[in-house]
Amino acid sequence: MPSPRHDALIKMFTFRPQLAVEILRDLMGVQLPATPLIRVEDSTFNTRRSDDIEADLLLVLGSPQAPAHAIIVEIQQDKSKEPRQLARYAAALWLMLGCDVTVLVICPDRAVADYYAQPIESGLTGYRLQARVLGPDGIPAITDPQQAADQLALSAMSVMVHGRDRKVVEAFATALNDTRDGHAPKYYEYAYSMAGPDIRRLMEEIMTSTDWPVYSPFAREHFGRGLEEGRAEGKEAGKAEEAARMVLLVLTARGLDVPDDARARITACTDLVQLEIWATRAAVAHTIHDLFTEPDGQPR
């Protein structure tokens, strides 16, 4: 069953597909075609109409007309998926695209990583799949803020598995605080969603000591709510200010003298209903006194 960690990892790879290439090439030494073209494809594919195959994420290198390599990204937090399914995914995609296929399995848990790292016997003679598995031991503990800033996605994954090391979270926090990457809040959200409760608490503690706003679901909810309330209040204030200005314009256009105390009363009013009443009276008032007098003769 998908979890916040699973969903955050998928979002991160979808947001930056190049991350899968960098992990395979730079961390695992996999030889991949040198092409800047990489795209996210529909992760549901099949070889028969009744036999859909749905991977977590499907990336294709090269042009749509001539695919050069395909990468299937699977997020596995437990051993619930039969390994042979991964071999089936790769074979079906090879048949469909006609290019080589790599299966990249991300496993935050060490035992799960070991399970999927074993060669997978497909049941077809001569076809054995070796998935590329990235477990916690393969994710570096990034403690250098500059490296964290240069590799925000990998640093977020580092927080996920090594976040109990305060230096890892501090490097990530410093990178977010100093980077000019406009997507920095996304990476905080990814890391926060992927981390366990104890690491989340440490993240919030460290981030609140920086100048960078805390982007946790809790903070976003309450900050966002306050922001929306502030915007609503701002709109109401703007409407009141404009209404007060119109009352004064009508009075001035009609040549009525507006004493300072009356002007101050009008501009200080934030009651739109009252301002509308004054605007209506301003069109027919003979004196400023008429503006503030009710039909029954009582001042208002």
C-alpha positions, -999 to +999 in steps of 0.1 A: +000+000+000+014+034-009+027+055+020+038+091+024+074+079+019+065+060-013+045+089-027+073+114-019+099+093-036+078+089-067+071+126-068+108+134-065+118+111-093+089+124-115+098+160-108+135+154-117+138+123-139+175+129-143+179+117-107+174+081-117+202+084-144+226+100-119+220+073-093+225+045-118+255+061-135+273+079-106+265+057-076+261+023-093+284+025-123+258+015-148+266+025-184+238+044-199+234+062-233+247+098-233+216+117-241+200+148-226+166+135-236+147+118-208+110+118-202+084+104-179+060+080-196+027+064-187+037+038-161+009+014-173+019-007-202+010-041-215+017-068-241-020-079-242-051-058-238-061-078-207-028-079-191-018-044-178+015-039-161+018-009-138+052+001-125+058+029-100+076+051-126+087+046-162+115+068-177+127+066-213+160+080-226+162+092-261+137+105-286+101+091-288+109+078-323+141+060-312+141+051-275+177+045-264+171+030-229+143+026-204+144+028-166+117+013-145+117+028-110+102+008-082+099+019-046+099-011-023+095-007+015+087-044+022+090-078+005+054-079-007+061-078-044+072-110-061+107-104-076+097-122-107+073-094-114+102-071-120+116-094-146+082-095-162+081-057-162+115-055-179+107-081-206+073-065-215+089-031-218+117-044-239+092-060-262+072-028-264+101-003-270+128-025-284+155-010-263+175-021-232+157-018-198+171-012-163+150-018-132+160+005-104+146-004-070+147+021-042+146+004-007+149+025+024+151-007+045+184-028+044+167-062+046+143-053+018+172-041-003+191-073+002+159-093-008+155-075-042+193-074-049+193-112-055+194-123-092+158-129-103+151-161-121+123-154-146+114-190-152+124-186-188+157-204-196+185-180-200+166-150-188+178-138-154+172-102-143+196-084-120+178-053-107+198-023-096+189-018-059+196+013-040+194+006-003+203+027+027+240+016+024+241+030-011+228+064-002+256+086+010+254+105+043+257+140+030+272+163+057+287+190+034+262+219+028+277+226-006+273+190-018+237+191-003+230+223-023+244+208-055+224+176-050+192+185-032+173+154-042+200+130-031+204+151+001+167+146+008+172+109+004+202+111+027+180+127+053+155+099+049+180+072+058+207+090+077+187+118+093+194+106+129+229+120+122+223+157+131+251+168+107+231+153+078+200+174+086+221+205+093+238+202+059+204+199+043+190+228+062+219+250+054+217+241+017+180+250+017+187+283+035+215+293+011+204+279-022+187+301-049+169+271-063+132+281-064+122+245-059+139+242-025+105+240-006+096+209-026+127+191-015+120+200+022+085+185+017+100+154+000+125+149+029+099+155+055+074+131+040+101+104+036+115+107+071+104+090+103+089+108+132+121+113+151+139+127+121+109+150+114+112+165+149+149+171+143+142+187+110+117+211+125+140+219+153+169+227+130+149+246+104+133+269+129+168+281+138+175+293+102+161+322+083+144+298+059+106+292+066+097+258+079+078+238+052+063+209+071+026+198+065+018+214+099+035+246+092+022+248+056-013+242+068-012+269+095+009+293+075-013+288+045-044+293+065-030+325+080-019+337+046-054+331+031-070+349+061-046+377+056-054+380+019-091+380+027-086+407+053-065+426+028-092+424+002-118+437+026-096+465+037-089+475+001-126+475-007-133+497+024-105+521+014-119+524-021-154+530-008-142+557+016-124+574-013-155+574-034-176+590-006-150+618-004-149+622-042-187+626-044-187+652-016-158+671-032-174+670-066-206+685-052-186+713-036-194+703+000-168+713+027-154+682+045-139+691+078-108+672+090-127+653+117-154+642+091-127+631+066-109+611+094-142+594+103-149+584+067-114+571+060-112+552+092-144+533+086-141+497+075-178+488+075-187+485+038-224+487+045-220+519+063-198+533+036-224+525+010-250+543+030-227+573+032-220+572-005-258+572-013-263+602+011-233+620-004-251+623-037-280+642-022-267+658+010-268+696+014-243+697+042-217+672+057-241+670+087-267+653+064-242+626+057-241+614+092-278+619+101-303+591+100-338+596+085-352+599+120-329+628+126-305+609+149-268+613+142-249+582+129 
